[in-house]
Amino acid sequence: MPKFIIERDIPKVGQMTGDQLKGASNKSNQVLCDLNHKAQWLHSYVTDDKLYCVYIADDEQAIREHATKSGFPASRIEMIHTVIDPTTAE
């Protein structure tokens, strides 16, 4: 399955408590389950006003469907073509 990075504009997300993040994660997981695993959440990076989420999914539409049903905006979706790191230079 292709890998995607999703930019989610969520004001003050960086100020959410652990319990709030747990609740949001539970909501996301439930919607993913309801989608019959057309998408899988790998991890997210939390900044002040955005989430950057990494997913594998059948296609971009599966990510959009998750965003609609979960209530978490998908402001931008990009397919990841490859990953590089410092060892790429070796």
Backbone as JSON Lines, residues from 0, in Angstrom:
{"i":0,"aa":"M","n":[0.84,-1.19,0.0],"ca":[0.0,0.0,0.0],"c":[0.88,1.24,0.0]}
{"i":1,"aa":"P","n":[0.45,2.28,-0.68],"ca":[1.21,3.53,-0.68],"c":[1.24,4.18,0.72]}
{"i":2,"aa":"K","n":[2.26,4.97,0.93],"ca":[2.41,5.71,2.19],"c":[2.13,7.18,1.92]}
{"i":3,"aa":"F","n":[1.43,7.82,2.87],"ca":[1.03,9.22,2.72],"c":[1.4,10.02,3.96]}
{"i":4,"aa":"I","n":[1.63,11.31,3.77],"ca":[1.75,12.24,4.89],"c":[0.57,13.2,4.79]}
{"i":5,"aa":"I","n":[-0.11,13.39,5.91],"ca":[-1.3,14.23,5.96],"c":[-1.02,15.41,6.88]}
{"i":6,"aa":"E","n":[-1.26,16.6,6.38],"ca":[-1.15,17.81,7.19],"c":[-2.56,18.17,7.66]}
{"i":7,"aa":"R","n":[-2.72,18.27,8.97],"ca":[-4.03,18.58,9.56],"c":[-3.93,19.9,10.32]}
{"i":8,"aa":"D","n":[-4.69,20.89,9.9],"ca":[-4.74,22.18,10.6],"c":[-5.71,22.05,11.77]}
{"i":9,"aa":"I","n":[-5.16,22.03,12.98],"ca":[-5.97,21.9,14.19],"c":[-5.43,22.92,15.2]}
{"i":10,"aa":"P","n":[-6.06,24.11,15.29],"ca":[-5.56,25.14,16.19],"c":[-5.38,24.63,17.62]}
{"i":11,"aa":"K","n":[-4.23,24.95,18.19],"ca":[-3.88,24.64,19.58],"c":[-3.78,23.14,19.87]}
{"i":12,"aa":"V","n":[-3.59,22.32,18.85],"ca":[-3.46,20.88,19.08],"c":[-2.27,20.57,19.99]}
{"i":13,"aa":"G","n":[-1.24,21.4,19.93],"ca":[-0.07,21.2,20.77],"c":[-0.34,21.44,22.25]}
{"i":14,"aa":"Q","n":[-1.49,22.02,22.57],"ca":[-1.87,22.27,23.96],"c":[-2.83,21.21,24.5]}
{"i":15,"aa":"M","n":[-3.15,20.22,23.7],"ca":[-4.06,19.17,24.16],"c":[-3.41,18.35,25.27]}
{"i":16,"aa":"T","n":[-4.22,17.93,26.21],"ca":[-3.72,17.09,27.31],"c":[-3.55,15.65,26.82]}
{"i":17,"aa":"G","n":[-2.9,14.87,27.63],"ca":[-2.74,13.45,27.32],"c":[-4.08,12.76,27.15]}
{"i":18,"aa":"D","n":[-5.03,13.09,28.02],"ca":[-6.36,12.49,27.91],"c":[-7.06,12.91,26.62]}
{"i":19,"aa":"Q","n":[-6.9,14.16,26.21],"ca":[-7.51,14.62,24.97],"c":[-6.88,13.92,23.76]}
{"i":20,"aa":"L","n":[-5.57,13.76,23.78],"ca":[-4.89,13.05,22.7],"c":[-5.3,11.58,22.67]}
{"i":21,"aa":"K","n":[-5.47,11.0,23.83],"ca":[-5.94,9.61,23.9],"c":[-7.33,9.48,23.3]}
{"i":22,"aa":"G","n":[-8.22,10.41,23.61],"ca":[-9.57,10.39,23.06],"c":[-9.56,10.56,21.55]}
{"i":23,"aa":"A","n":[-8.74,11.46,21.06],"ca":[-8.63,11.67,19.61],"c":[-8.08,10.42,18.92]}
{"i":24,"aa":"S","n":[-7.11,9.79,19.55],"ca":[-6.53,8.57,18.99],"c":[-7.56,7.45,18.95]}
{"i":25,"aa":"N","n":[-8.35,7.33,20.01],"ca":[-9.41,6.32,20.04],"c":[-10.42,6.55,18.92]}
{"i":26,"aa":"K","n":[-10.81,7.81,18.72],"ca":[-11.75,8.15,17.65],"c":[-11.18,7.76,16.3]}
{"i":27,"aa":"S","n":[-9.93,8.13,16.05],"ca":[-9.28,7.81,14.78],"c":[-9.23,6.3,14.57]}
{"i":28,"aa":"N","n":[-8.83,5.56,15.59],"ca":[-8.74,4.1,15.48],"c":[-10.09,3.47,15.18]}
{"i":29,"aa":"Q","n":[-11.16,3.97,15.8],"ca":[-12.49,3.42,15.56],"c":[-12.92,3.64,14.12]}
{"i":30,"aa":"V","n":[-12.68,4.84,13.6],"ca":[-13.04,5.13,12.21],"c":[-12.22,4.26,11.26]}
{"i":31,"aa":"L","n":[-10.95,4.09,11.54],"ca":[-10.12,3.23,10.69],"c":[-10.65,1.8,10.68]}
{"i":32,"aa":"C","n":[-11.07,1.32,11.82],"ca":[-11.66,-0.02,11.91],"c":[-12.94,-0.09,11.07]}
{"i":33,"aa":"D","n":[-13.78,0.93,11.18],"ca":[-15.03,0.99,10.42],"c":[-14.78,1.04,8.91]}
{"i":34,"aa":"L","n":[-13.63,1.52,8.51],"ca":[-13.28,1.6,7.08],"c":[-12.72,0.27,6.56]}
{"i":35,"aa":"N","n":[-12.84,-0.78,7.37],"ca":[-12.36,-2.1,6.97],"c":[-10.88,-2.11,6.6]}
{"i":36,"aa":"H","n":[-10.11,-1.3,7.34],"ca":[-8.66,-1.29,7.22],"c":[-8.16,-0.9,5.82]}
{"i":37,"aa":"K","n":[-8.9,0.01,5.16],"ca":[-8.43,0.57,3.89],"c":[-7.28,1.54,4.13]}
{"i":38,"aa":"A","n":[-7.09,1.92,5.4],"ca":[-6.0,2.82,5.77],"c":[-5.49,2.41,7.14]}
{"i":39,"aa":"Q","n":[-4.21,2.65,7.36],"ca":[-3.59,2.35,8.66],"c":[-2.75,3.55,9.09]}
{"i":40,"aa":"W","n":[-2.98,3.98,10.31],"ca":[-2.24,5.1,10.89],"c":[-0.93,4.57,11.45]}
{"i":41,"aa":"L","n":[0.19,5.16,11.05],"ca":[1.48,4.73,11.56],"c":[1.93,5.57,12.75]}
{"i":42,"aa":"H","n":[1.93,6.89,12.59],"ca":[2.28,7.8,13.69],"c":[2.0,9.23,13.26]}
{"i":43,"aa":"S","n":[2.06,10.14,14.24],"ca":[1.82,11.56,13.97],"c":[2.81,12.41,14.74]}
{"i":44,"aa":"Y","n":[3.08,13.58,14.19],"ca":[3.9,14.59,14.84],"c":[2.98,15.75,15.23]}
{"i":45,"aa":"V","n":[3.03,16.15,16.49],"ca":[2.17,17.21,17.0],"c":[3.0,18.49,17.11]}
{"i":46,"aa":"T","n":[2.5,19.57,16.48],"ca":[3.13,20.88,16.61],"c":[2.09,21.81,17.25]}
{"i":47,"aa":"D","n":[2.38,23.09,17.31],"ca":[1.46,24.01,17.97],"c":[0.05,23.95,17.38]}
{"i":48,"aa":"D","n":[-0.07,24.05,16.07],"ca":[-1.38,24.17,15.42],"c":[-1.6,23.18,14.28]}
{"i":49,"aa":"K","n":[-0.77,22.15,14.22],"ca":[-0.9,21.16,13.15],"c":[-0.53,19.78,13.64]}
{"i":50,"aa":"L","n":[-1.12,18.8,12.99],"ca":[-0.67,17.42,13.1],"c":[-0.11,17.02,11.75]}
{"i":51,"aa":"Y","n":[0.97,16.29,11.74],"ca":[1.52,15.7,10.53],"c":[1.46,14.19,10.74]}
{"i":52,"aa":"C","n":[0.57,13.54,10.01],"ca":[0.28,12.12,10.23],"c":[0.82,11.29,9.06]}
{"i":53,"aa":"V","n":[1.38,10.15,9.39],"ca":[1.87,9.23,8.38],"c":[0.95,8.01,8.36]}
{"i":54,"aa":"Y","n":[0.42,7.71,7.19],"ca":[-0.51,6.61,7.0],"c":[-0.06,5.75,5.82]}
{"i":55,"aa":"I","n":[-0.45,4.49,5.83],"ca":[-0.46,3.71,4.62],"c":[-1.93,3.51,4.29]}
{"i":56,"aa":"A","n":[-2.25,3.54,3.0],"ca":[-3.65,3.46,2.61],"c":[-3.77,2.94,1.19]}
{"i":57,"aa":"D","n":[-4.96,2.43,0.89],"ca":[-5.23,1.97,-0.47],"c":[-5.03,3.11,-1.46]}
{"i":58,"aa":"D","n":[-5.52,4.28,-1.08],"ca":[-5.44,5.45,-1.96],"c":[-5.77,6.7,-1.17]}
{"i":59,"aa":"E","n":[-5.66,7.86,-1.82],"ca":[-5.94,9.13,-1.16],"c":[-7.4,9.22,-0.71]}
{"i":60,"aa":"Q","n":[-8.3,8.61,-1.45],"ca":[-9.72,8.64,-1.09],"c":[-9.97,8.01,0.27]}
{"i":61,"aa":"A","n":[-9.27,6.96,0.61],"ca":[-9.42,6.32,1.93],"c":[-9.03,7.3,3.03]}
{"i":62,"aa":"I","n":[-8.01,8.1,2.79],"ca":[-7.58,9.1,3.78],"c":[-8.64,10.18,3.91]}
{"i":63,"aa":"R","n":[-9.19,10.62,2.79],"ca":[-10.24,11.64,2.83],"c":[-11.49,11.12,3.54]}
{"i":64,"aa":"E","n":[-11.83,9.88,3.31],"ca":[-12.98,9.28,3.98],"c":[-12.76,9.24,5.49]}
{"i":65,"aa":"H","n":[-11.56,8.87,5.91],"ca":[-11.23,8.86,7.33],"c":[-11.36,10.27,7.91]}
{"i":66,"aa":"A","n":[-10.85,11.27,7.19],"ca":[-10.91,12.65,7.67],"c":[-12.36,13.09,7.86]}
{"i":67,"aa":"T","n":[-13.2,12.79,6.9],"ca":[-14.61,13.18,6.97],"c":[-15.31,12.51,8.14]}
{"i":68,"aa":"K","n":[-15.12,11.21,8.28],"ca":[-15.83,10.45,9.31],"c":[-15.29,10.7,10.72]}
{"i":69,"aa":"S","n":[-14.0,11.01,10.82],"ca":[-13.41,11.24,12.14],"c":[-13.55,12.68,12.61]}
{"i":70,"aa":"G","n":[-13.72,13.59,11.65],"ca":[-13.78,15.01,12.0],"c":[-12.41,15.65,12.08]}
{"i":71,"aa":"F","n":[-11.36,14.93,11.7],"ca":[-10.01,15.47,11.71],"c":[-9.69,15.93,10.28]}
{"i":72,"aa":"P","n":[-9.47,17.23,10.08],"ca":[-9.28,17.74,8.72],"c":[-8.03,17.17,8.06]}
{"i":73,"aa":"A","n":[-8.12,16.98,6.76],"ca":[-6.95,16.6,5.96],"c":[-6.68,17.79,5.04]}
{"i":74,"aa":"S","n":[-5.96,18.78,5.57],"ca":[-5.71,20.02,4.85],"c":[-4.85,19.79,3.61]}
{"i":75,"aa":"R","n":[-3.94,18.83,3.71],"ca":[-3.06,18.51,2.59],"c":[-2.66,17.05,2.7]}
{"i":76,"aa":"I","n":[-2.68,16.35,1.59],"ca":[-2.29,14.94,1.54],"c":[-1.25,14.79,0.44]}
{"i":77,"aa":"E","n":[-0.14,14.19,0.79],"ca":[0.93,13.95,-0.19],"c":[1.37,12.5,-0.11]}
{"i":78,"aa":"M","n":[1.54,11.87,-1.27],"ca":[2.09,10.52,-1.3],"c":[3.59,10.59,-1.06]}
{"i":79,"aa":"I","n":[4.09,9.71,-0.23],"ca":[5.52,9.64,0.06],"c":[6.15,8.7,-0.97]}
{"i":80,"aa":"H","n":[7.14,9.2,-1.7],"ca":[7.78,8.39,-2.74],"c":[8.96,7.6,-2.2]}
{"i":81,"aa":"T","n":[9.69,8.2,-1.29],"ca":[10.84,7.53,-0.7],"c":[11.2,8.24,0.6]}
{"i":82,"aa":"V","n":[12.0,7.59,1.4],"ca":[12.47,8.18,2.65],"c":[14.0,8.2,2.59]}
{"i":83,"aa":"I","n":[14.56,9.34,2.96],"ca":[16.01,9.45,3.04],"c":[16.39,9.85,4.47]}
{"i":84,"aa":"D","n":[17.61,9.56,4.82],"ca":[18.15,9.93,6.13],"c":[19.66,10.1,5.97]}
{"i":85,"aa":"P","n":[20.39,10.39,7.05],"ca":[21.82,10.63,6.91],"c":[22.57,9.46,6.26]}
{"i":86,"aa":"T","n":[22.08,8.24,6.43],"ca":[22.79,7.09,5.83],"c":[22.63,7.03,4.32]}
{"i":87,"aa":"T","n":[21.71,7.81,3.76],"ca":[21.56,7.85,2.31],"c":[22.84,8.37,1.65]}
{"i":88,"aa":"A","n":[23.6,9.15,2.37],"ca":[24.85,9.72,1.84],"c":[25.99,8.7,1.79]}
{"i":89,"aa":"E","n":[25.8,7.58,2.4],"ca":[26.89,6.57,2.44],"c":[26.99,5.77,1.19]}
